[in-house]
């Protein structure tokens, strides 16, 4: 039987399913075509969008738009984990962007890590999506990303800090679709006939996780995605570009 939220002791006092405070600002970089900052607790990521520019990269389909992701760590050189992050981000963003609108073009998304205190990749995905909206890139829908961790004792927590991540036996990065009517043109929710109300866009797991653990993470992640979607909706409906915060 799963532990209740009251039975999980987290150092910052949060319950098992509680997210850290969220903050997002858009249009923060003047030279980029679109930009956004995203914070979850002490984890902060900046994303900048440049393009679409004429031409596609090598080995890309010229009949569609190309998405390029460049990951910039806080310090040091890019390594294998960052290359994996770039690939996951690229595939996720390609699945939510309408690639047939601007064929034979390349849109570059630069992700700059400001601080990593856990759930870094989901924060980067959320930042990149908001930057794409800010740049006016055609999108089928938005995406909301969450990290779920499984402890050795079997309990699951959401949105871990860096210290919590280090203590976990396994974790899952989950990306869910989120439709935002205030941003997307009417009828765009039916693009290519793909259903977006349910399902999952991206799922990446690390460590040893049972099937039951995975499906429980999926259930908890989907429930948390509703909170993230509400935050995005409020942020996108604001007329100003001032930071908005939610607990």
TORDODREN-938160 format. One line per 2 residues: number of its first residue (from 1); their letters; for each residue x, y, z of N, C-alpha, C. Coordinates in steps of 0.1 Angstrom, whole numbers, plus 5000, padded with zeros to 4 digits. Example, Ala and Ser with C-alpha at 12.3 -4.5 7.8 and 13.67 -1.06 7.14 Angstrom:
! residues 2
1 = AS = 5132 4943 5078 5123 4955 5078 5132 4967 5078  5128 4978 5071 5137 4989 5071 5129 5000 5079
//
This chain:
! residues 247
1 = XX = 5008 4988 5000 5000 5000 5000 5009 5012 5000  5005 5022 4992 5013 5035 4991 5012 5043 5003
3 = XX = 5023 5050 5007 5023 5059 5018 5015 5071 5015  5009 5076 5025 5002 5089 5023 5012 5100 5024
5 = XX = 5007 5112 5020 5016 5123 5019 5021 5127 5033  5013 5124 5044 5017 5127 5057 5029 5119 5062
7 = XX = 5031 5107 5056 5041 5098 5061 5055 5100 5054  5056 5109 5045 5068 5112 5038 5074 5125 5044
9 = XX = 5086 5123 5049 5093 5134 5056 5103 5141 5046  5100 5153 5041 5109 5160 5032 5115 5171 5040
11 = XX = 5128 5174 5036 5136 5184 5044 5130 5198 5043  5124 5201 5032 5118 5214 5030 5103 5215 5035
13 = XX = 5098 5204 5041 5085 5204 5047 5074 5202 5037  5077 5199 5025 5066 5197 5015 5060 5183 5016
15 = XX = 5048 5182 5012 5042 5169 5012 5047 5161 5000  5043 5148 4999 5048 5139 4988 5045 5144 4974
17 = XX = 5034 5150 4972 5030 5154 4959 5030 5169 4957  5036 5177 4966 5037 5191 4965 5048 5196 4957
19 = XX = 5045 5205 4948 5055 5212 4939 5061 5223 4947  5073 5227 4943 5080 5239 4948 5073 5251 4942
21 = XX = 5075 5263 4948 5070 5275 4942 5075 5277 4928  5065 5281 4919 5068 5283 4905 5069 5298 4901
23 = XX = 5078 5301 4892 5079 5315 4887 5083 5315 4872  5076 5323 4864 5079 5324 4850 5078 5338 4845
25 = XX = 5088 5342 4837 5088 5355 4830 5091 5353 4816  5084 5361 4807 5086 5360 4793 5092 5374 4787
27 = XX = 5097 5373 4775 5102 5385 4769 5113 5392 4777  5122 5384 4782 5133 5389 4791 5146 5393 4783
29 = XX = 5147 5387 4771 5159 5390 4763 5156 5397 4750  5161 5409 4748 5156 5418 4738 5161 5413 4724
31 = XX = 5173 5407 4723 5178 5403 4710 5173 5390 4705  5167 5382 4714 5161 5369 4710 5147 5372 4704
33 = XX = 5142 5362 4695 5129 5364 4690 5118 5360 4700  5122 5352 4710 5114 5349 4721 5122 5344 4733
35 = XX = 5118 5346 4745 5126 5342 4756 5117 5340 4769  5122 5332 4778 5115 5330 4790 5125 5325 4801
37 = XX = 5121 5328 4814 5128 5322 4825 5118 5314 4833  5123 5303 4838 5114 5294 4846 5121 5289 4858
39 = XX = 5115 5290 4870 5120 5286 4882 5111 5277 4889  5116 5266 4895 5109 5258 4905 5118 5257 4917
41 = XX = 5114 5264 4928 5122 5265 4939 5135 5272 4936  5146 5266 4939 5159 5272 4936 5165 5268 4922
43 = XX = 5158 5260 4915 5162 5256 4901 5157 5267 4892  5166 5272 4884 5162 5283 4874 5169 5280 4861
45 = XX = 5161 5282 4850 5166 5280 4836 5161 5292 4828  5169 5296 4819 5166 5306 4808 5165 5299 4795
47 = XX = 5156 5303 4787 5155 5298 4773 5153 5309 4763  5160 5309 4752 5160 5319 4742 5157 5312 4728
49 = XX = 5148 5318 4720 5145 5313 4707 5149 5322 4696  5156 5317 4686 5161 5324 4675 5156 5317 4662
51 = XX = 5148 5325 4654 5143 5319 4642 5128 5321 4641  5122 5314 4631 5129 5305 4621 5138 5312 4611
53 = XX = 5149 5306 4608 5158 5311 4598 5159 5301 4586  5161 5306 4575 5161 5299 4562 5171 5287 4563
55 = XX = 5167 5276 4558 5176 5264 4557 5175 5255 4569  5177 5242 4566 5177 5232 4577 5191 5226 4579
57 = XX = 5193 5220 4591 5205 5214 4594 5207 5201 4586  5219 5196 4585 5223 5184 4578 5215 5172 4584
59 = XX = 5210 5163 4575 5202 5151 4579 5188 5155 4584  5184 5167 4582 5170 5171 4586 5161 5171 4573
61 = XX = 5148 5169 4575 5139 5169 4564 5136 5184 4559  5140 5188 4547 5138 5201 4542 5123 5205 4540
63 = XX = 5115 5195 4540 5100 5198 4538 5093 5201 4551  5101 5201 4562 5095 5205 4575 5105 5215 4582
65 = XX = 5100 5221 4592 5108 5230 4600 5117 5222 4609  5129 5227 4611 5139 5220 4620 5140 5227 4633
67 = XX = 5140 5219 4644 5142 5224 4658 5156 5221 4662  5164 5231 4666 5177 5229 4671 5178 5233 4686
69 = XX = 5184 5224 4695 5185 5228 4709 5199 5228 4713  5203 5239 4719 5217 5241 4724 5216 5242 4739
71 = XX = 5223 5233 4746 5222 5233 4761 5235 5240 4766  5234 5249 4775 5245 5256 4781 5245 5254 4796
73 = XX = 5254 5246 4802 5255 5244 4816 5259 5257 4823  5256 5257 4836 5260 5268 4845 5275 5271 4844
75 = XX = 5283 5260 4845 5297 5261 4844 5303 5249 4837  5315 5250 4832 5321 5239 4825 5316 5236 4811
77 = XX = 5321 5225 4806 5318 5221 4792 5306 5212 4792  5300 5211 4780 5288 5202 4779 5293 5188 4778
79 = XX = 5286 5179 4785 5290 5165 4786 5279 5155 4781  5281 5143 4784 5271 5133 4779 5257 5135 4784
81 = XX = 5255 5138 4797 5242 5141 4802 5235 5153 4795  5243 5163 4793 5237 5175 4786 5233 5172 4771
83 = XX = 5241 5163 4765 5238 5159 4751 5225 5151 4751  5223 5143 4761 5210 5136 4763 5199 5145 4765
85 = XX = 5201 5156 4773 5191 5166 4775 5187 5173 4762  5197 5176 4754 5194 5183 4741 5185 5174 4733
87 = XX = 5188 5161 4732 5181 5152 4724 5166 5151 4729  5164 5149 4742 5151 5148 4747 5143 5161 4745
89 = XX = 5149 5172 4747 5143 5185 4744 5139 5186 4730  5148 5183 4721 5145 5184 4706 5133 5176 4703
91 = XX = 5133 5163 4707 5122 5154 4703 5109 5159 4709  5109 5164 4722 5097 5169 4728 5092 5181 4721
93 = XX = 5101 5191 4718 5096 5203 4711 5091 5200 4697  5098 5191 4690 5093 5187 4677 5079 5181 4677
95 = XX = 5075 5175 4688 5062 5169 4689 5051 5179 4692  5055 5190 4697 5044 5200 4700 5044 5212 4690
97 = XX = 5054 5213 4682 5055 5224 4672 5048 5219 4659  5042 5228 4652 5037 5225 4639 5048 5227 4628
99 = XX = 5054 5216 4625 5066 5217 4616 5064 5219 4602  5051 5218 4598 5048 5220 4583 5045 5235 4579
101 = XX = 5044 5243 4589 5041 5257 4586 5053 5265 4580  5064 5263 4585 5076 5270 4580 5087 5259 4575
103 = XX = 5084 5253 4564 5093 5242 4559 5107 5248 4555  5117 5240 4556 5131 5243 4552 5136 5255 4560
105 = XX = 5132 5256 4573 5137 5266 4582 5143 5259 4595  5151 5266 4602 5156 5261 4615 5153 5271 4626
107 = XX = 5147 5266 4637 5145 5274 4649 5154 5269 4660  5162 5278 4665 5172 5274 4675 5167 5278 4689
109 = XX = 5168 5269 4699 5164 5271 4713 5177 5270 4721  5181 5280 4727 5193 5280 4736 5188 5279 4750
111 = XX = 5192 5269 4758 5188 5267 4772 5200 5270 4780  5199 5279 4789 5210 5283 4798 5206 5280 4813
113 = XX = 5214 5271 4819 5212 5267 4833 5217 5278 4842  5208 5284 4850 5212 5294 4860 5215 5288 4873
115 = XX = 5207 5278 4877 5210 5271 4889 5202 5258 4889  5209 5247 4894 5203 5234 4894 5201 5229 4908
117 = XX = 5189 5229 4913 5186 5223 4926 5175 5212 4924  5177 5204 4914 5168 5193 4911 5157 5196 4901
119 = XX = 5152 5185 4894 5142 5186 4883 5147 5196 4873  5159 5195 4868 5165 5204 4859 5159 5203 4845
121 = XX = 5158 5191 4840 5153 5189 4826 5138 5193 4825  5129 5189 4834 5115 5194 4833 5115 5209 4834
123 = XX = 5123 5215 4842 5123 5230 4842 5127 5236 4829  5137 5229 4822 5142 5234 4809 5131 5232 4799
125 = XX = 5124 5221 4799 5113 5219 4789 5102 5230 4791  5098 5232 4804 5088 5243 4806 5093 5256 4802
127 = XX = 5105 5260 4804 5111 5272 4800 5111 5273 4784  5115 5263 4778 5116 5263 4763 5102 5265 4757
129 = XX = 5092 5258 4762 5078 5259 4757 5073 5274 4758  5076 5280 4770 5072 5294 4772 5079 5303 4762
131 = XX = 5092 5300 4760 5100 5309 4750 5094 5307 4736  5090 5295 4732 5084 5293 4719 5071 5301 4717
133 = XX = 5063 5301 4728 5051 5309 4728 5054 5324 4726  5064 5328 4734 5068 5342 4733 5073 5346 4719
135 = XX = 5079 5336 4712 5085 5339 4699 5074 5338 4688  5062 5333 4692 5051 5331 4682 5053 5319 4673
137 = XX = 5061 5309 4677 5063 5297 4669 5050 5289 4669  5045 5285 4657 5032 5277 4656 5033 5264 4664
139 = XX = 5024 5262 4673 5024 5250 4681 5010 5243 4682  5011 5230 4682 4998 5222 4683 4992 5225 4697
141 = XX = 5001 5225 4707 4997 5227 4721 5010 5229 4729  5008 5232 4742 5020 5234 4750 5022 5220 4757
143 = XX = 5033 5220 4764 5037 5208 4772 5040 5212 4786  5037 5204 4796 5041 5206 4810 5049 5194 4814
145 = XX = 5061 5196 4820 5070 5186 4824 5071 5185 4839  5073 5173 4844 5074 5170 4859 5084 5159 4861
147 = XX = 5090 5159 4872 5099 5148 4876 5093 5141 4888  5093 5127 4887 5088 5119 4898 5099 5109 4902
149 = XX = 5102 5108 4915 5113 5100 4921 5107 5088 4929  5114 5077 4928 5110 5065 4936 5122 5063 4946
151 = XX = 5118 5062 4959 5128 5060 4969 5130 5044 4971  5141 5041 4978 5144 5026 4980 5133 5020 4988
153 = XX = 5126 5027 4997 5115 5022 5005 5102 5021 4997  5102 5027 4985 5090 5025 4976 5082 5037 4975
155 = XX = 5083 5048 4983 5075 5059 4982 5079 5068 4970  5070 5076 4965 5072 5084 4953 5070 5099 4957
157 = XX = 5079 5107 4953 5078 5122 4955 5079 5129 4942  5073 5141 4941 5073 5149 4929 5082 5161 4931
159 = XX = 5088 5166 4920 5096 5178 4919 5107 5178 4930  5116 5168 4929 5126 5167 4939 5137 5178 4939
161 = XX = 5143 5181 4950 5155 5189 4951 5167 5181 4947  5178 5187 4945 5190 5180 4941 5194 5170 4951
163 = XX = 5193 5173 4964 5196 5164 4975 5187 5152 4975  5174 5154 4972 5164 5143 4972 5167 5134 4960
165 = XX = 5171 5140 4948 5174 5132 4936 5185 5122 4939  5195 5127 4947 5207 5119 4950 5204 5107 4958
167 = XX = 5193 5108 4966 5189 5097 4975 5179 5087 4969  5174 5090 4957 5164 5081 4951 5170 5070 4943
169 = XX = 5163 5059 4942 5168 5047 4934 5164 5048 4920  5154 5056 4916 5149 5058 4903 5141 5070 4901
171 = XX = 5141 5076 4889 5132 5087 4887 5127 5087 4872  5116 5094 4870 5110 5095 4857 5108 5110 4853
173 = XX = 5112 5114 4841 5108 5127 4835 5096 5124 4827  5085 5131 4830 5073 5129 4823 5068 5143 4817
175 = XX = 5064 5143 4804 5059 5155 4798 5045 5152 4793  5035 5160 4797 5021 5159 4793 5017 5170 4784
177 = XX = 5007 5168 4776 5002 5179 4767 4993 5188 4775  4993 5201 4771 4984 5211 4778 4979 5220 4767
179 = XX = 4966 5221 4765 4960 5229 4755 4957 5243 4762  4961 5253 4755 4959 5267 4760 4952 5275 4749
181 = XX = 4939 5277 4751 4931 5283 4741 4934 5298 4739  4939 5304 4749 4942 5318 4749 4954 5321 4740
183 = XX = 4962 5311 4736 4974 5313 4729 4973 5308 4715  4967 5296 4713 4966 5289 4701 4954 5293 4693
185 = XX = 4955 5294 4679 4943 5297 4671 4932 5287 4672  4920 5291 4670 4908 5282 4671 4910 5271 4661
187 = XX = 4907 5259 4665 4908 5248 4656 4922 5241 4656  4932 5247 4663 4945 5241 4663 4946 5229 4672
189 = XX = 4936 5227 4680 4936 5215 4689 4933 5203 4681  4930 5204 4669 4927 5192 4660 4938 5190 4650
191 = XX = 4949 5197 4651 4960 5196 4641 4964 5181 4639  4964 5177 4627 4968 5163 4623 4960 5153 4630
193 = XX = 4948 5156 4636 4940 5147 4642 4945 5140 4655  4955 5147 4661 4961 5141 4672 4954 5145 4685
195 = XX = 4949 5135 4693 4943 5139 4706 4953 5143 4716  4949 5154 4723 4959 5159 4733 4954 5160 4747
197 = XX = 4941 5157 4749 4936 5158 4762 4942 5148 4772  4945 5136 4766 4951 5125 4774 4964 5121 4768
199 = XX = 4970 5111 4774 4983 5106 4769 4995 5113 4774  5006 5110 4768 5019 5116 4773 5028 5118 4761
201 = XX = 5035 5129 4762 5044 5133 4751 5058 5127 4752  5064 5127 4764 5077 5122 4766 5078 5115 4779
203 = XX = 5085 5104 4779 5087 5096 4792 5101 5091 4792  5109 5095 4801 5123 5091 4803 5125 5086 4817
205 = XX = 5130 5074 4818 5133 5068 4832 5147 5065 4834  5152 5067 4846 5166 5063 4850 5165 5055 4863
207 = XX = 5174 5045 4864 5174 5037 4876 5165 5025 4874  5163 5017 4885 5155 5005 4885 5141 5009 4890
209 = XX = 5131 5007 4882 5117 5010 4886 5108 4999 4881  5099 4994 4890 5090 4984 4886 5079 4990 4878
211 = XX = 5071 4981 4871 5060 4985 4863 5050 4993 4872  5047 4987 4884 5037 4994 4893 5042 5007 4897
213 = XX = 5055 5009 4900 5061 5022 4903 5059 5032 4892  5062 5027 4880 5061 5036 4868 5047 5041 4866
215 = XX = 5037 5032 4867 5023 5036 4865 5019 5045 4877  5024 5043 4889 5021 5052 4900 5027 5066 4897
217 = XX = 5039 5066 4892 5045 5079 4888 5037 5086 4878  5032 5078 4868 5024 5084 4857 5011 5090 4863
219 = XX = 5005 5083 4872 4993 5088 4878 4996 5101 4886  5006 5101 4894 5010 5113 4902 5014 5124 4893
221 = XX = 5022 5121 4883 5026 5132 4874 5015 5138 4866  5005 5130 4862 4994 5136 4855 4986 5145 4864
223 = XX = 4984 5141 4876 4977 5150 4886 4984 5163 4888  4998 5162 4889 5005 5174 4891 5005 5183 4879
225 = XX = 5004 5177 4867 5004 5185 4854 4992 5194 4854  4981 5191 4861 4970 5200 4861 4973 5213 4868
227 = XX = 4981 5212 4879 4986 5223 4886 4995 5232 4878  5004 5225 4870 5013 5232 4862 5005 5239 4850
229 = XX = 4995 5232 4845 4987 5238 4834 4980 5250 4839  4975 5250 4851 4968 5261 4857 4977 5273 4858
231 = XX = 4989 5270 4863 4999 5281 4864 5003 5287 4850  5005 5279 4840 5008 5283 4827 4996 5292 4821
233 = XX = 4984 5287 4824 4973 5295 4819 4972 5309 4825  4974 5309 4838 4974 5322 4844 4985 5331 4839
235 = XX = 4996 5326 4837 5008 5333 4833 5006 5339 4819  5000 5330 4810 4998 5334 4796 4987 5345 4795
237 = XX = 4978 5345 4804 4967 5354 4803 4970 5368 4809  4981 5369 4815 4986 5382 4820 4990 5391 4809
239 = XX = 4986 5403 4809 4989 5413 4799 5003 5418 4800  5009 5418 4812 5022 5423 4814 5032 5411 4814
241 = XX = 5045 5414 4813 5055 5404 4813 5062 5403 4827  5056 5409 4837 5061 5408 4851 5061 5393 4855
243 = XX = 5070 5390 4864 5071 5377 4870 5058 5374 4877  5053 5361 4876 5042 5356 4883 5046 5344 4892
245 = XX = 5042 5344 4903 5046 5333 4912 5034 5326 4918  5035 5313 4920 5025 5305 4926 5031 5294 4934
247 = X = 5025 5291 4945 5030 5281 4954 5025 5267 4950
//
